[in-house]
């Protein structure tokens, strides 16, 4: 049974946060360091001052509660008992909305669905566009979902929870969209439940391995640029990944004890992984506050990396690709861009759209472009139109 949910951070938690921010100690900084060593000191001082003196969490909390219909539901996970899962659920204004499960990643949350939900669910302005019933899950350990208490809660469990939520909501057939770790989860759903339940999937980041006897000389300029960007990321931007996937508990003490440390840890990714997106200070602080006020605390979410890395399901592990149709949206500042010659390892790519702007947080940075691609893929004339029985998104 689902229960309505409203974000309601306690006054005690707000006071404790303010006290910690007021006693913040900043490190020194080298002259002209810029972003080379991490987040600039001036940025952090400005953000912390705003968090301390101007940022109104109660106002942001009310906005989220007004905009996003939220719920919780107990989901039984094989071997892990019952977890209380938080999710956003908005039905379309037509009765035939295509059920779409949106899965976030790190350092994202259900907030990533905030801009696309009104676009996907509202069809009255253009009857030529399909509409969707959108479910945006907070993965266990993220946001206001309960976190697992036992070791070994890995990719297959996130897949199971996400699928069982859709079934519990009455959607025996559905489609999915995800980026970052959400892409891994939705690929897992397509692989495990594809055909009978998961009918098609869409992602804004493709992960695969090069095929045998691949010819790099055949790569396009954008493909070469995308691979070079991934190599540079591996060289200079993947330290967080190594920490998350090896010793998350050690890092967790800092994230759970210091709101300023948490802010720096996440803010760096928001800026460096996006395509010159004009983040406002309040936007960043709302994003980070969801982690600070999360049900299990900010350390719980990073264990995802450890569990996946130690489960044999790590990135780069070869496995059979899903067989159901998939689509992809390519944004120029995504962390990786694989060549088309690698696509056989991804799955049955039936739709592809390439954009000239946008980065890692596609649903937040370029919601109109992402939604436009979903409409093209699932709408009339699209490669998977009518893929969900009785729900084509039109009247």
C-alpha positions as CSV (number, residue, x, y, z in Angstrom):
1,X,0.0,0.0,0.0
2,X,1.3,3.5,-0.9
3,X,1.2,6.4,1.5
4,X,1.3,10.0,0.6
5,X,4.6,11.7,1.6
6,X,5.5,15.3,2.2
7,X,9.1,16.5,2.9
8,X,9.1,17.8,6.5
9,X,12.6,18.3,7.8
10,X,12.5,18.8,11.6
11,X,13.3,22.2,13.1
12,X,15.9,20.4,15.2
13,X,17.7,19.1,12.0
14,X,17.6,22.6,10.6
15,X,19.1,24.1,13.7
16,X,21.8,21.5,13.8
17,X,22.7,22.2,10.2
18,X,22.9,26.0,10.8
19,X,25.1,25.4,13.8
20,X,27.5,23.2,11.8
21,X,27.6,25.8,9.0
22,X,28.3,28.6,11.4
23,X,31.4,26.8,12.8
24,X,32.8,25.8,9.4
25,X,36.5,25.9,8.9
26,X,37.9,26.5,5.4
27,X,41.2,25.2,4.1
28,X,43.8,27.5,2.6
29,X,44.2,27.8,-1.2
30,X,47.1,28.3,-3.6
31,X,47.3,31.5,-5.6
32,X,45.5,31.2,-9.0
33,X,44.5,27.6,-8.3
34,X,41.2,28.0,-10.1
35,X,39.4,24.6,-10.5
36,X,42.7,22.6,-11.0
37,X,42.8,21.4,-7.4
38,X,39.0,21.2,-6.9
39,X,36.3,23.6,-5.9
40,X,37.7,27.2,-5.6
41,X,37.6,28.7,-2.1
42,X,35.7,31.7,-3.2
43,X,32.9,29.5,-4.5
44,X,32.7,27.6,-1.3
45,X,32.7,30.7,0.9
46,X,29.9,32.3,-1.2
47,X,27.8,29.1,-1.1
48,X,28.3,28.6,2.6
49,X,27.4,32.2,3.4
50,X,24.2,31.8,1.4
51,X,23.4,28.5,3.1
52,X,24.0,30.1,6.5
53,X,22.2,33.5,6.1
54,X,19.9,33.5,3.0
55,X,18.9,30.1,1.9
56,X,15.3,29.3,2.9
57,X,14.9,25.5,3.1
58,X,11.3,25.8,4.2
59,X,10.5,27.7,1.0
60,X,12.3,25.1,-1.1
61,X,10.6,22.3,0.8
62,X,7.2,23.8,0.1
63,X,8.0,24.2,-3.6
64,X,9.0,20.5,-3.9
65,X,5.9,19.4,-2.0
66,X,3.6,21.5,-4.2
67,X,5.3,20.5,-7.5
68,X,5.9,16.8,-6.9
69,X,3.3,14.2,-5.8
70,X,5.3,12.0,-3.5
71,X,4.7,8.7,-1.9
72,X,6.3,5.8,0.0
73,X,5.7,2.1,-0.3
74,X,7.1,-1.0,1.3
75,X,8.9,-3.2,-1.2
76,X,10.0,-6.7,-0.4
77,X,13.5,-7.5,-1.6
78,X,14.7,-11.1,-1.9
79,X,17.1,-11.7,0.9
80,X,16.9,-8.2,2.3
81,X,13.4,-8.0,3.8
82,X,11.1,-5.0,3.3
83,X,12.4,-1.5,2.4
84,X,10.3,1.6,2.6
85,X,10.8,3.3,-0.8
86,X,10.1,7.0,-1.6
87,X,9.0,7.9,-5.1
88,X,7.4,10.7,-7.1
89,X,4.3,9.6,-9.1
90,X,2.5,11.8,-11.5
91,X,-0.2,10.5,-13.9
92,X,-0.8,12.1,-17.3
93,X,-3.8,14.1,-18.1
94,X,-4.9,11.4,-20.5
95,X,-5.9,7.9,-19.5
96,X,-3.5,6.2,-21.8
97,X,-0.2,7.6,-20.5
98,X,2.8,5.5,-21.2
99,X,4.1,4.2,-17.9
100,X,7.7,5.5,-17.6
101,X,10.1,4.7,-14.7
102,X,12.8,7.4,-14.3
103,X,15.9,6.3,-12.4
104,X,18.4,8.8,-11.1
105,X,22.1,8.4,-10.4
106,X,24.7,9.9,-8.0
107,X,25.0,12.8,-7.1
108,X,21.5,13.1,-8.4
109,X,18.1,12.2,-6.8
110,X,14.4,12.3,-7.5
111,X,15.0,16.1,-8.1
112,X,16.3,15.2,-11.5
113,X,12.8,14.4,-12.6
114,X,11.5,17.8,-11.4
115,X,11.6,19.6,-14.8
116,X,10.6,16.7,-17.1
117,X,7.6,15.5,-15.2
118,X,5.3,18.4,-16.1
119,X,6.4,18.1,-19.8
120,X,5.9,14.4,-20.0
121,X,2.6,14.3,-18.2
122,X,0.8,17.3,-19.8
123,X,-0.6,16.7,-23.2
124,X,-3.5,19.1,-23.5
125,X,-1.4,21.7,-25.2
126,X,-0.4,19.4,-28.1
127,X,-2.4,16.4,-28.9
128,X,0.3,15.3,-31.4
129,X,2.6,14.5,-28.5
130,X,2.3,11.3,-26.4
131,X,2.0,11.7,-22.7
132,X,3.5,9.5,-19.9
133,X,2.6,8.4,-16.4
134,X,5.9,9.1,-14.7
135,X,7.3,7.3,-11.7
136,X,10.6,8.7,-10.3
137,X,12.0,6.4,-7.7
138,X,14.4,7.4,-4.9
139,X,16.8,4.4,-5.0
140,X,17.3,2.7,-1.6
141,X,19.8,4.8,0.4
142,X,19.1,8.0,-1.6
143,X,16.7,10.8,-0.7
144,X,13.9,9.7,1.5
145,X,14.0,6.0,0.8
146,X,15.1,3.6,3.4
147,X,18.6,2.2,3.0
148,X,19.5,-1.5,3.2
149,X,21.1,-2.7,6.4
150,X,22.9,-5.8,5.1
151,X,25.9,-6.1,2.8
152,X,25.6,-7.2,-0.8
153,X,22.7,-4.9,-1.9
154,X,23.9,-4.4,-5.4
155,X,22.7,-3.7,-8.9
156,X,20.4,-6.6,-9.1
157,X,18.6,-5.5,-5.9
158,X,18.2,-2.0,-7.3
159,X,16.8,-3.5,-10.4
160,X,14.4,-5.7,-8.4
161,X,13.2,-2.8,-6.2
162,X,12.5,-0.6,-9.2
163,X,10.6,-3.3,-11.1
164,X,8.5,-4.3,-8.1
165,X,7.5,-0.7,-7.6
166,X,6.1,-0.5,-11.1
167,X,4.3,-3.8,-10.6
168,X,2.9,-2.6,-7.3
169,X,1.5,0.5,-9.0
170,X,-0.4,-1.7,-11.5
171,X,2.0,-1.3,-14.4
172,X,2.7,-4.8,-15.7
173,X,4.2,-3.3,-18.8
174,X,6.3,-0.1,-18.7
175,X,9.3,1.7,-20.2
176,X,12.3,3.3,-18.5
177,X,14.7,6.2,-18.7
178,X,17.9,6.7,-16.8
179,X,21.3,8.3,-16.9
180,X,24.5,7.8,-14.8
181,X,23.9,4.9,-12.4
182,X,20.2,5.0,-13.5
183,X,21.4,3.8,-16.9
184,X,22.9,0.7,-15.3
185,X,19.7,0.1,-13.4
186,X,17.4,0.5,-16.4
187,X,19.7,-1.7,-18.5
188,X,19.5,-4.3,-15.7
189,X,15.7,-4.0,-15.8
190,X,15.7,-4.5,-19.6
191,X,17.9,-7.5,-19.3
192,X,16.0,-9.2,-16.4
193,X,12.4,-8.2,-17.1
194,X,12.6,-7.3,-20.7
195,X,9.8,-8.5,-23.0
196,X,7.2,-9.4,-20.5
197,X,7.3,-6.3,-18.4
198,X,10.0,-3.8,-19.5
199,X,9.1,-3.1,-23.1
200,X,11.7,-0.5,-24.1
201,X,14.3,1.7,-22.5
202,X,16.0,5.0,-23.1
203,X,19.2,6.4,-21.7
204,X,21.4,9.5,-22.1
205,X,24.7,7.6,-21.5
206,X,25.8,4.4,-23.1
207,X,28.2,2.0,-21.5
208,X,29.9,-0.8,-23.5
209,X,33.2,-2.5,-24.3
210,X,34.8,-2.4,-27.7
211,X,34.2,-5.4,-29.9
212,X,37.0,-7.7,-31.0
213,X,38.9,-6.4,-34.0
214,X,37.5,-2.9,-33.6
215,X,38.9,-0.3,-36.0
216,X,39.5,3.1,-34.2
217,X,40.3,4.7,-37.6
218,X,36.6,4.4,-38.4
219,X,35.5,6.6,-35.4
220,X,33.9,9.9,-36.2
221,X,35.3,13.2,-34.8
222,X,32.6,13.3,-32.1
223,X,33.3,9.7,-31.2
224,X,37.0,10.4,-30.8
225,X,36.3,13.5,-28.8
226,X,33.9,11.5,-26.5
227,X,36.5,8.8,-25.9
228,X,39.2,11.4,-25.2
229,X,36.9,13.1,-22.7
230,X,36.4,9.7,-21.0
231,X,40.2,9.1,-20.9
232,X,40.8,12.5,-19.3
233,X,38.0,11.9,-16.8
234,X,39.6,8.6,-15.9
235,X,42.9,10.4,-15.4
236,X,41.9,13.5,-13.5
237,X,38.2,13.1,-12.4
238,X,37.6,9.6,-11.2
239,X,39.1,9.8,-7.7
240,X,35.6,9.9,-6.1
241,X,34.8,6.7,-7.9
242,X,37.8,4.9,-6.4
243,X,36.9,6.1,-2.9
244,X,33.2,5.2,-3.3
245,X,34.0,1.7,-4.6
246,X,36.8,0.8,-2.1
247,X,36.3,2.6,1.3
248,X,32.9,4.3,1.3
249,X,32.6,4.1,5.1
250,X,35.8,6.1,5.7
251,X,34.6,8.8,3.4
252,X,31.1,8.6,4.9
253,X,32.3,10.1,8.2
254,X,33.2,13.3,6.5
255,X,30.1,13.5,4.4
256,X,27.8,12.8,7.4
257,X,29.6,15.1,9.8
258,X,30.4,18.1,7.6
259,X,27.7,19.9,5.5
260,X,30.5,22.0,4.0
261,X,32.4,18.9,3.0
262,X,29.3,17.3,1.5
263,X,28.6,20.6,-0.4
264,X,32.1,20.6,-1.9
265,X,31.9,16.9,-2.8
266,X,28.7,17.3,-4.8
267,X,29.1,20.9,-6.1
268,X,32.3,19.9,-7.9
269,X,30.4,17.2,-9.9
270,X,27.5,19.5,-10.6
271,X,29.8,22.1,-12.2
272,X,32.4,19.9,-13.9
273,X,30.0,17.3,-15.3
274,X,27.5,19.8,-16.8
275,X,27.7,21.8,-20.0
276,X,28.2,25.4,-18.6
277,X,24.8,25.0,-16.9
278,X,24.0,28.3,-15.0
279,X,23.6,26.8,-11.5
280,X,22.1,29.2,-9.1
281,X,23.3,29.0,-5.5
282,X,19.9,28.1,-4.2
283,X,19.6,25.4,-6.8
284,X,22.9,23.8,-5.7
285,X,21.9,24.1,-2.0
286,X,18.6,22.5,-2.6
287,X,20.3,19.6,-4.4
288,X,22.8,19.2,-1.6
289,X,20.3,19.6,1.1
290,X,18.4,16.5,-0.2
291,X,21.5,14.5,0.6
292,X,22.1,16.2,4.0
293,X,18.5,15.6,5.1
294,X,18.2,12.2,3.4
295,X,16.6,9.4,5.4
296,X,19.7,7.3,5.8
297,X,22.3,10.2,5.7
298,X,24.6,11.1,2.8
299,X,27.0,8.2,3.4
300,X,24.4,5.5,2.4
301,X,24.2,6.5,-1.2
302,X,27.9,6.0,-2.0
303,X,27.8,2.4,-1.0
304,X,26.2,1.7,-4.3
305,X,29.6,1.9,-5.9
306,X,31.2,-0.5,-3.5
307,X,28.5,-3.1,-3.8
308,X,28.5,-3.0,-7.6
309,X,32.3,-3.2,-7.7
310,X,32.4,-6.2,-5.4
311,X,29.5,-8.1,-7.1
312,X,31.0,-8.9,-10.4
313,X,28.7,-6.4,-12.0
314,X,31.2,-3.5,-12.3
315,X,31.4,-1.2,-15.3
316,X,33.2,-3.0,-18.0
317,X,32.0,-6.5,-17.0
318,X,30.8,-8.3,-20.1
319,X,27.3,-9.5,-20.0
320,X,24.6,-10.3,-22.6
321,X,23.0,-7.1,-23.8
322,X,19.3,-6.6,-23.4
323,X,17.2,-7.6,-26.4
324,X,14.3,-5.2,-26.1
325,X,14.4,-1.9,-28.1
326,X,16.4,1.0,-26.7
327,X,17.0,4.6,-27.5
328,X,19.7,7.0,-26.6
329,X,20.2,10.8,-26.4
330,X,23.8,12.0,-26.9
331,X,24.9,15.2,-25.2
332,X,28.3,16.7,-26.0
333,X,29.5,17.1,-22.4
334,X,28.5,13.6,-21.2
335,X,31.5,11.9,-19.5
336,X,31.7,9.2,-22.1
337,X,30.7,8.8,-25.7
338,X,31.2,5.4,-27.1
339,X,31.6,4.8,-30.9
340,X,28.7,3.2,-32.8
341,X,30.8,0.2,-33.5
342,X,30.5,-0.6,-29.8
343,X,26.6,-0.5,-29.9
344,X,26.2,-4.3,-30.3
345,X,27.3,-4.6,-26.7
346,X,24.6,-2.1,-25.6
347,X,21.5,-3.7,-27.1
348,X,19.0,-3.1,-29.8
349,X,19.4,0.6,-30.5
350,X,16.4,1.7,-32.5
351,X,16.5,5.4,-31.8
352,X,19.4,7.9,-31.5
353,X,19.4,11.7,-31.2
354,X,22.6,13.8,-31.0
355,X,22.5,17.3,-29.5
356,X,24.9,20.2,-29.6
357,X,24.4,21.2,-25.9
358,X,24.0,19.5,-22.6
359,X,26.0,17.4,-20.2
360,X,25.7,14.6,-17.6
361,X,22.6,15.9,-15.9
362,X,20.4,15.8,-19.1
363,X,17.0,15.8,-17.4
364,X,18.0,18.9,-15.4
365,X,20.2,20.8,-17.9
366,X,18.2,20.2,-21.1
367,X,14.7,18.9,-20.1
368,X,13.0,20.0,-23.3
369,X,15.6,18.1,-25.5
370,X,15.3,14.9,-23.5
371,X,11.5,15.0,-23.4
372,X,11.5,15.7,-27.1
373,X,13.5,12.6,-27.8
374,X,11.2,10.5,-25.6
375,X,8.2,11.8,-27.5
376,X,9.8,11.0,-30.8
377,X,10.9,7.5,-29.7
378,X,7.5,6.5,-28.2
379,X,5.1,8.7,-30.2
380,X,3.3,8.1,-33.5
381,X,5.9,7.4,-36.2
382,X,8.5,6.5,-33.6
383,X,10.3,3.1,-33.6
384,X,8.5,1.8,-30.5
385,X,5.1,3.4,-30.8
386,X,2.4,1.4,-29.1
387,X,5.0,-0.8,-27.3
388,X,3.0,-0.8,-24.1
389,X,-0.3,-2.7,-24.6
390,X,-3.3,-0.3,-24.5
391,X,-1.2,2.7,-23.5
392,X,0.2,4.6,-26.5
393,X,0.1,8.1,-24.8
394,X,-2.7,9.5,-27.0
395,X,-6.5,9.8,-26.5
